[in-house]
Amino acid sequence: MGFRLLPMIVGAKQIHKMQSVLTRNHSDVPKGHFAVYVGETEKKRYVVPITYLNHPSFQKLLRKSEEEFGFHHPMGGLTIPCNEDDFFYITSRLS
């Protein structure tokens, strides 16, 4: 069990590290990444690899976002209306 948990923790730490570095200047998104706003009420900005767009689990999150927000994103970036823990769980499995 500890071995499966390790990749999840590493993936979450990478996302958190990218988020903390990039919140200083919202216009700085590294090549090959994009910004998403995650949360059900309070939205937090995260920067994730563009390769996530190919994964069915991430695509499911995007469909949910489209159903709730359409193509208008008031935050100026892609908004994903899910719990942050769920977002970390899904994205840690993609890394």
DSSP file with accessible surface (Angstrom, degrees, kcal/mol):
  #  RESIDUE AA STRUCTURE BP1 BP2  ACC     N-H-->O    O-->H-N    N-H-->O    O-->H-N    TCO  KAPPA ALPHA  PHI   PSI    X-CA   Y-CA   Z-CA
    1    1 A M     >        0   0  194      0, 0.0     4,-1.6     0, 0.0     3,-0.3   0.000 360.0 360.0 360.0 -39.1    0.0    0.0    0.0
    2    2 A G  H  >  +     0   0   56      1,-0.2     4,-1.4     2,-0.2     0, 0.0   0.835 360.0  56.2 -64.4 -30.3    2.8    2.4    0.8
    3    3 A F  H  4 S+     0   0  187      1,-0.2    -1,-0.2     2,-0.2     0, 0.0   0.861 107.8  46.6 -72.1 -34.3    4.3    1.8   -2.6
    4    4 A R  H  > S+     0   0  200     -3,-0.3     4,-0.8     1,-0.2    -1,-0.2   0.822 110.1  54.5 -74.5 -30.1    1.1    2.9   -4.4
    5    5 A L  H  X S+     0   0   81     -4,-1.6     4,-2.2     1,-0.2     5,-0.2   0.853  95.0  69.3 -72.3 -31.5    0.8    6.0   -2.2
    6    6 A L  H  X S+     0   0  104     -4,-1.4     4,-2.6     1,-0.2     5,-0.2   0.917  97.8  47.6 -58.2 -49.4    4.3    7.2   -3.0
    7    7 A P  H  > S+     0   0   73      0, 0.0     4,-2.6     0, 0.0    -1,-0.2   0.890 111.2  53.3 -61.5 -33.2    3.6    8.2   -6.7
    8    8 A M  H  X S+     0   0   52     -4,-0.8     4,-2.2     2,-0.2    -2,-0.2   0.924 110.7  45.9 -65.3 -42.1    0.4   10.0   -5.6
    9    9 A I  H  X S+     0   0   69     -4,-2.2     4,-2.6     2,-0.2     5,-0.2   0.930 112.6  50.1 -67.0 -43.4    2.3   12.0   -3.0
   10   10 A V  H  X S+     0   0   64     -4,-2.6     4,-2.2     1,-0.2    -2,-0.2   0.935 111.7  48.2 -61.5 -44.9    5.1   12.9   -5.5
   11   11 A G  H  X S+     0   0    0     -4,-2.6     4,-2.2    -5,-0.2    -1,-0.2   0.920 112.1  48.8 -62.4 -42.0    2.6   14.0   -8.1
   12   12 A A  H  X S+     0   0   26     -4,-2.2     4,-2.7     1,-0.2    -1,-0.2   0.902 110.5  51.1 -65.3 -39.1    0.7   16.1   -5.6
   13   13 A K  H  X S+     0   0  144     -4,-2.6     4,-2.7     2,-0.2    -1,-0.2   0.895 109.0  51.4 -65.7 -38.6    3.9   17.7   -4.5
   14   14 A Q  H  X S+     0   0  108     -4,-2.2     4,-2.5     2,-0.2    -2,-0.2   0.928 112.1  45.8 -64.3 -44.0    4.9   18.5   -8.1
   15   15 A I  H  X S+     0   0    5     -4,-2.2     4,-2.6     2,-0.2    32,-0.4   0.936 114.1  48.7 -64.2 -43.7    1.6   20.2   -8.8
   16   16 A H  H  X S+     0   0  105     -4,-2.7     4,-2.7     2,-0.2     5,-0.2   0.914 111.0  50.7 -62.9 -40.9    1.8   22.1   -5.5
   17   17 A K  H  X S+     0   0  149     -4,-2.7     4,-2.1     2,-0.2     5,-0.2   0.938 112.0  46.4 -62.7 -45.6    5.3   23.2   -6.2
   18   18 A M  H  X S+     0   0   54     -4,-2.5     4,-2.3     1,-0.2    -2,-0.2   0.919 113.1  51.0 -62.5 -40.4    4.4   24.5   -9.7
   19   19 A Q  H  X S+     0   0   29     -4,-2.6     4,-1.3     1,-0.2    -2,-0.2   0.935 110.7  47.2 -63.6 -45.1    1.3   26.2   -8.2
   20   20 A S  H  < S+     0   0   46     -4,-2.7     4,-0.3     1,-0.2    -1,-0.2   0.881 114.2  47.1 -68.9 -34.9    3.3   28.0   -5.5
   21   21 A V  H >< S+     0   0   65     -4,-2.1     3,-0.7    -5,-0.2     4,-0.3   0.916 116.2  43.8 -69.4 -41.0    6.0   29.2   -7.9
   22   22 A L  H >< S+     0   0   16     -4,-2.3     3,-0.6     1,-0.2     6,-0.3   0.586  91.7  78.5 -88.5  -8.6    3.6   30.4  -10.5
   23   23 A T  T 3< S+     0   0   54     -4,-1.3     3,-0.3     1,-0.2    -1,-0.2   0.728  83.6  68.9 -72.1 -16.0    1.1   32.2   -8.3
   24   24 A R  T <  S+     0   0  201     -3,-0.7     2,-0.4    -4,-0.3    -1,-0.2   0.885 116.8  17.3 -65.6 -39.2    3.5   35.1   -8.1
   25   25 A N    X   -     0   0   72     -3,-0.6     3,-2.0    -4,-0.3    -1,-0.3  -0.873  67.7-162.8-138.9 104.7    3.0   36.0  -11.8
   26   26 A H  T 3  S+     0   0   94     -2,-0.4    -1,-0.1    -3,-0.3     9,-0.1   0.621  87.5  64.2 -66.6 -13.8   -0.1   34.6  -13.4
   27   27 A S  T 3  S+     0   0   93      1,-0.1     2,-1.0    -5,-0.0    -1,-0.3   0.587  81.9  91.1 -85.7  -7.4    1.2   35.2  -16.9
   28   28 A D    <   +     0   0   83     -3,-2.0    -3,-0.2    -6,-0.3    -1,-0.1  -0.758  44.9 153.7 -93.9  99.7    4.1   32.7  -16.4
   29   29 A V        -     0   0   53     -2,-1.0     4,-0.1     4,-0.1     3,-0.1  -0.992  43.3-121.2-122.6 121.0    3.0   29.3  -17.6
   30   30 A P    >   -     0   0   49      0, 0.0     3,-1.6     0, 0.0    -2,-0.0  -0.208  38.5 -87.0 -60.4 152.4    5.9   27.0  -18.7
   31   31 A K  T 3  S+     0   0  205      1,-0.3     3,-0.1    18,-0.0    19,-0.0  -0.318 117.4  27.5 -57.4 135.8    5.9   25.7  -22.2
   32   32 A G  T 3  S+     0   0   39      1,-0.3    18,-3.1    -3,-0.1    19,-0.4   0.584 109.3  89.0  85.9  10.3    3.9   22.4  -22.3
   33   33 A H  E <   -A   49   0A  60     -3,-1.6    -1,-0.3    16,-0.3     2,-0.3  -0.863  53.6-161.9-131.4 166.6    1.7   23.4  -19.4
   34   34 A F  E     -A   48   0A  37     14,-2.3    14,-2.6    -2,-0.3     2,-0.3  -0.979  22.9-111.4-147.4 158.3   -1.6   25.2  -18.8
   35   35 A A  E     -A   47   0A  19     -2,-0.3    43,-0.9    12,-0.2     2,-0.3  -0.702  30.1-178.2 -93.4 140.1   -3.4   26.8  -15.9
   36   36 A V  E     -Ab  46  78A   0     10,-3.0    10,-3.1    -2,-0.3     2,-0.5  -0.970  21.5-138.8-131.9 150.1   -6.5   25.4  -14.3
   37   37 A Y  E     -Ab  45  79A  26     41,-3.2    43,-3.7    -2,-0.3     2,-0.4  -0.960  26.7-168.5-109.0 124.3   -8.7   26.7  -11.5
   38   38 A V  E     +Ab  44  80A   0      6,-2.9     6,-2.6    -2,-0.5     2,-0.2  -0.927  30.6  79.6-120.9 137.7   -9.8   24.0   -9.2
   39   39 A G        -     0   0    3     41,-1.7    44,-0.2    -2,-0.4     4,-0.1  -0.593  62.1-118.7 145.1 155.8  -12.4   24.0   -6.4
   40   40 A E  S    S-     0   0  117     -2,-0.2     3,-0.1     2,-0.2    -1,-0.1   0.850 106.8  -4.7 -86.7 -39.2  -16.1   23.8   -5.7
   41   41 A T  S    S+     0   0  133      1,-0.4     2,-0.5    -3,-0.1    -2,-0.0   0.693 135.1  41.4-117.0 -64.8  -16.4   27.2   -4.0
   42   42 A E  S    S-     0   0  140      2,-0.0     2,-0.4     1,-0.0    -1,-0.4  -0.768  80.8-144.3 -88.9 124.6  -13.0   28.8   -3.6
   43   43 A K        -     0   0   46     -2,-0.5     2,-0.4    -4,-0.1    -4,-0.2  -0.775  12.2-164.7 -95.1 132.3  -10.9   28.3   -6.8
   44   44 A K  E     -A   38   0A  84     -6,-2.6    -6,-2.9    -2,-0.4     2,-0.4  -0.915  20.5-123.1-113.5 143.9   -7.1   27.8   -6.6
   45   45 A R  E     +A   37   0A  16     -2,-0.4     2,-0.3    -8,-0.2    -8,-0.2  -0.710  32.0 175.7 -90.4 131.6   -4.9   28.1   -9.6
   46   46 A Y  E     -A   36   0A   4    -10,-3.1   -10,-3.0    -2,-0.4     2,-0.5  -0.958  23.5-140.6-131.4 151.2   -2.7   25.1  -10.6
   47   47 A V  E     +A   35   0A   3    -32,-0.4   -12,-0.2    -2,-0.3   -28,-0.1  -0.965  27.7 178.4-113.3 124.0   -0.4   24.6  -13.6
   48   48 A V  E     -A   34   0A   0    -14,-2.6   -14,-2.3    -2,-0.5     2,-0.1  -0.883  34.8 -90.8-126.2 156.1   -0.5   21.1  -15.1
   49   49 A P  E >   -A   33   0A  36      0, 0.0     3,-1.7     0, 0.0   -16,-0.3  -0.358  29.7-128.8 -64.7 143.5    1.2   19.4  -18.0
   50   50 A I  G >  S+     0   0   85    -18,-3.1     3,-1.9     1,-0.3     4,-0.2   0.753 102.4  77.0 -65.8 -20.6   -0.6   19.6  -21.3
   51   51 A T  G >  S+     0   0   82    -19,-0.4     3,-1.7     1,-0.3     4,-0.3   0.736  76.7  75.8 -62.8 -20.8   -0.2   15.8  -21.6
   52   52 A Y  G X  S+     0   0    7     -3,-1.7     3,-1.6     1,-0.3    -1,-0.3   0.778  78.6  73.8 -60.9 -24.6   -3.0   15.5  -19.1
   53   53 A L  G <  S+     0   0   63     -3,-1.9    -1,-0.3     1,-0.3    -2,-0.2   0.733  90.9  57.1 -63.8 -19.2   -5.4   16.4  -21.9
   54   54 A N  G <  S+     0   0  127     -3,-1.7    -1,-0.3    -4,-0.2    -2,-0.2   0.592  86.2  95.8 -86.1 -12.5   -4.9   12.9  -23.4
   55   55 A H  S <> S-     0   0   63     -3,-1.6     4,-2.4    -4,-0.3     3,-0.3  -0.664  70.9-139.6 -88.1 133.0   -6.0   11.0  -20.3
   56   56 A P  H  > S+     0   0   92      0, 0.0     4,-2.0     0, 0.0     5,-0.1   0.858 102.4  55.2 -56.9 -37.1   -9.6    9.8  -20.0
   57   57 A S  H  > S+     0   0   64      1,-0.2     4,-1.4     2,-0.2     5,-0.1   0.915 110.9  43.9 -65.2 -40.7   -9.8   10.7  -16.3
   58   58 A F  H  > S+     0   0    0     -3,-0.3     4,-2.1    -6,-0.3    -1,-0.2   0.886 110.4  55.7 -71.2 -36.6   -8.8   14.3  -17.0
   59   59 A Q  H  X S+     0   0   72     -4,-2.4     4,-2.3     1,-0.2    -2,-0.2   0.870 103.2  56.0 -63.4 -33.8  -11.2   14.5  -20.0
   60   60 A K  H  X S+     0   0  147     -4,-2.0     4,-2.1     1,-0.2    -1,-0.2   0.913 106.3  50.2 -64.2 -40.9  -14.0   13.4  -17.7
   61   61 A L  H  X S+     0   0   15     -4,-1.4     4,-2.3     1,-0.2    -2,-0.2   0.901 109.6  51.8 -61.5 -40.2  -13.2   16.4  -15.4
   62   62 A L  H  X S+     0   0   41     -4,-2.1     4,-2.5     2,-0.2    -2,-0.2   0.897 107.5  51.2 -65.6 -38.7  -13.2   18.7  -18.5
   63   63 A R  H  X S+     0   0  124     -4,-2.3     4,-2.4     2,-0.2    -1,-0.2   0.916 109.9  50.1 -64.6 -40.1  -16.6   17.4  -19.6
   64   64 A K  H  X S+     0   0   91     -4,-2.1     4,-2.0     1,-0.2    -2,-0.2   0.919 110.6  50.5 -62.4 -40.7  -18.0   18.1  -16.1
   65   65 A S  H  X>S+     0   0    2     -4,-2.3     4,-3.2     1,-0.2     5,-0.6   0.918 109.2  50.4 -63.1 -42.6  -16.5   21.6  -16.3
   66   66 A E  H  X5S+     0   0   94     -4,-2.5     4,-2.0     1,-0.2    -1,-0.2   0.909 109.4  51.4 -63.3 -40.1  -18.1   22.2  -19.7
   67   67 A E  H  <5S+     0   0  164     -4,-2.4    -1,-0.2     1,-0.2    -2,-0.2   0.896 119.3  35.8 -63.3 -38.6  -21.5   21.1  -18.3
   68   68 A E  H  <5S+     0   0  114     -4,-2.0    -2,-0.2    -5,-0.2    -1,-0.2   0.887 136.1  16.6 -84.2 -39.8  -21.2   23.5  -15.3
   69   69 A F  H ><5S-     0   0   51     -4,-3.2     3,-1.1     1,-0.3    -3,-0.2   0.544  83.7-153.3-112.1 -13.2  -19.5   26.5  -16.9
   70   70 A G  T 3<< -     0   0   26     -4,-2.0    -1,-0.3    -5,-0.6    -2,-0.1  -0.416  62.7 -44.6  67.5-145.5  -19.8   26.1  -20.7
   71   71 A F  T 3  S+     0   0  173     -2,-0.1     2,-0.7     7,-0.0    -1,-0.2   0.350 116.3  94.8-103.2   6.0  -17.0   27.8  -22.5
   72   72 A H    <   -     0   0  145     -3,-1.1     6,-0.0    -6,-0.1     0, 0.0  -0.881  53.5-173.8 -97.8 116.8  -17.1   31.0  -20.5
   73   73 A H    >   -     0   0   41     -2,-0.7     3,-2.0     1,-0.1    -3,-0.0  -0.908  11.6-163.9-114.8 104.4  -14.6   30.8  -17.7
   74   74 A P  T 3  S+     0   0   88      0, 0.0    -1,-0.1     0, 0.0     4,-0.1   0.726  86.5  62.9 -62.8 -20.5  -14.9   33.8  -15.4
   75   75 A M  T 3  S-     0   0   82      2,-0.3     3,-0.1     1,-0.1    -2,-0.0   0.574 113.2-114.2 -81.0  -9.3  -11.4   33.2  -13.8
   76   76 A G  S <  S+     0   0   75     -3,-2.0     2,-0.3     1,-0.3    -1,-0.1   0.451  90.6  58.0  90.5  -1.1   -9.7   33.8  -17.2
   77   77 A G  S    S-     0   0   20    -43,-0.0    -1,-0.3    -4,-0.0    -2,-0.3  -0.823 105.1 -54.3-143.9-176.4   -8.6   30.1  -17.4
   78   78 A L  E     -b   36   0A  42    -43,-0.9   -41,-3.2    -2,-0.3     2,-0.5  -0.492  52.1-153.1 -68.9 128.5  -10.0   26.7  -17.4
   79   79 A T  E     -b   37   0A   1     -2,-0.3   -41,-0.2   -43,-0.2   -10,-0.1  -0.919   9.5-168.6-109.4 127.4  -12.2   26.1  -14.3
   80   80 A I  E     -b   38   0A   1    -43,-3.7     2,-1.9    -2,-0.5   -41,-1.7  -0.954  12.6-150.8-116.8 111.6  -12.7   22.6  -12.9
   81   81 A P        +     0   0    4      0, 0.0     2,-0.3     0, 0.0   -41,-0.2  -0.459  54.1 109.3 -84.9  69.5  -15.5   22.4  -10.4
   82   82 A C  S    S-     0   0    5     -2,-1.9   -43,-0.3   -43,-0.1    -2,-0.1  -0.936  76.7 -83.0-136.4 165.2  -14.2   19.5   -8.2
   83   83 A N     >  -     0   0   55     -2,-0.3     4,-2.2   -44,-0.2     3,-0.2  -0.383  37.9-126.9 -62.7 139.6  -12.8   19.0   -4.7
   84   84 A E  H  > S+     0   0   47      1,-0.2     4,-2.8     2,-0.2     5,-0.2   0.875 109.8  55.6 -60.3 -36.5   -9.1   19.7   -4.6
   85   85 A D  H  > S+     0   0  118      1,-0.2     4,-2.4     2,-0.2    -1,-0.2   0.911 108.1  48.2 -62.7 -40.5   -8.4   16.3   -3.0
   86   86 A D  H  > S+     0   0   89      2,-0.2     4,-2.6     1,-0.2     5,-0.2   0.907 110.8  51.7 -64.7 -41.4  -10.2   14.6   -5.9
   87   87 A F  H  X S+     0   0    0     -4,-2.2     4,-2.8     1,-0.2     5,-0.3   0.938 111.3  46.9 -60.7 -46.4   -8.2   16.7   -8.4
   88   88 A F  H  X S+     0   0   41     -4,-2.8     4,-2.3     1,-0.2    -2,-0.2   0.905 111.7  51.5 -62.3 -40.7   -4.9   15.7   -6.6
   89   89 A Y  H  X S+     0   0  109     -4,-2.4     4,-1.1    -5,-0.2    -2,-0.2   0.951 114.3  42.2 -62.0 -48.0   -6.0   12.0   -6.6
   90   90 A I  H >X S+     0   0   37     -4,-2.6     4,-0.6     1,-0.2     3,-0.5   0.944 117.2  45.5 -66.2 -48.8   -6.8   12.0  -10.3
   91   91 A T  H >X S+     0   0    0     -4,-2.8     4,-1.0     1,-0.2     3,-0.7   0.841 106.5  59.4 -68.7 -29.7   -3.7   14.0  -11.4
   92   92 A S  H 3< S+     0   0    4     -4,-2.3    -1,-0.2    -5,-0.3     3,-0.2   0.826 103.7  52.8 -68.3 -25.7   -1.4   12.0   -9.3
   93   93 A R  H << S+     0   0  162     -4,-1.1    -1,-0.2    -3,-0.5    -2,-0.2   0.658 105.1  56.3 -80.7 -14.9   -2.4    8.8  -11.1
   94   94 A L  H <<        0   0   24     -3,-0.7    -1,-0.2    -4,-0.6    -2,-0.2   0.711 360.0 360.0 -87.1 -22.5   -1.7   10.5  -14.5
   95   95 A S     <        0   0   85     -4,-1.0   -84,-0.1    -3,-0.2   -85,-0.0  -0.349 360.0 360.0 -74.5 360.0    2.0   11.3  -13.6
